[in-house]
Amino acid sequence: MLNQLLDDLTVRARAQGLTDAEWSRRAGLRKETLSRLRRRNDCDLRTLHALAREVGAALAVGDASPVSGTAFPDTLDRDDEAQLLALAARGPANVHAWKHAGSRDFMAGLAVMLASERGPDRPRWLALAEQLHPGATHPDAFQAWLHRSPVRPSRFLPMLDAMRRHA
């Protein structure tokens, strides 16, 4: 669990351009402390909180059974598509919502697809994808996602663009 938390926080730190040395310094820790944490199974809550605070994250208790695994939907009906469009229109900030909207590898692929659009959110979409499913931003992984996914970018992206214009 600690490794997953640190991985999630590290993705946020990298998205903000922070090295381990700078991130640790801002959190009031020595760089060696962060390095050692990555090899441990436990951590002082104060240390973890300091690291989270510096990347704009909060530690919280959540549902113990988020949707995970590698299940892709076979098809998307219009209601499913509308829910994904609404989530995409809100942006990449609410990681919790993305984690619970579908399997993590499916949602990560959707985030990578959204990163293909021009705009300032590209690094945040890619960071979200990696947080949901490490390795999702690799071109081969995205190609596999495109092959398996019922989401068609040629349909989804123009619909999202129209939704944003009318909002």
Residue pairs with C-beta under 8 A, 6 or more apart in sequence:
2 37
2 40
2 41
2 42
2 43
2 48
3 38
5 48
5 59
6 37
6 38
6 51
7 131
7 134
8 57
8 95
8 131
9 51
9 52
9 55
9 57
11 127
11 130
11 131
12 55
12 56
12 57
12 127
12 131
13 20
13 23
13 54
13 55
14 127
15 123
15 124
15 126
15 127
16 55
16 56
18 26
18 54
18 55
20 31
20 34
20 35
21 31
23 34
23 51
23 54
23 55
24 30
24 31
24 33
24 34
24 51
25 31
26 54
27 47
27 50
27 51
27 53
27 54
28 50
29 47
29 50
29 51
33 47
34 51
37 43
37 47
45 59
48 59
49 59
52 58
52 59
62 96
63 100
66 99
66 100
67 99
67 100
67 101
67 102
67 103
67 104
68 103
68 104
69 103
69 104
69 105
70 103
70 105
71 103
71 106
72 103
72 105
72 106
72 148
72 149
72 150
73 80
73 102
73 106
73 150
74 150
75 150
76 84
76 150
76 151
81 151
81 156
81 159
83 101
84 101
84 110
84 151
84 156
85 156
85 159
85 160
85 163
86 163
87 97
87 98
87 101
88 110
88 114
88 156
88 160
89 160
89 163
89 164
89 167
90 97
91 121
91 124
92 98
92 111
92 114
92 121
92 124
92 125
92 127
92 128
93 124
95 128
95 131
95 132
98 107
98 111
98 128
98 132
99 107
99 132
101 107
102 110
104 132
104 133
105 132
105 133
105 136
105 145
106 145
106 149
107 132
107 133
108 128
108 129
108 130
108 132
108 133
108 136
108 145
109 129
109 133
109 136
109 141
109 142
109 145
109 146
109 149
110 149
110 151
111 125
111 126
111 128
111 129
111 132
111 136
112 125
112 126
112 129
112 136
112 137
112 141
112 142
112 145
113 142
113 145
113 146
113 151
113 153
113 156
113 157
114 121
114 125
114 160
115 121
115 122
115 125
115 126
115 129
115 137
116 153
116 157
117 157
126 137
129 136
129 137
130 136
130 137
135 141
136 142
136 145
146 153
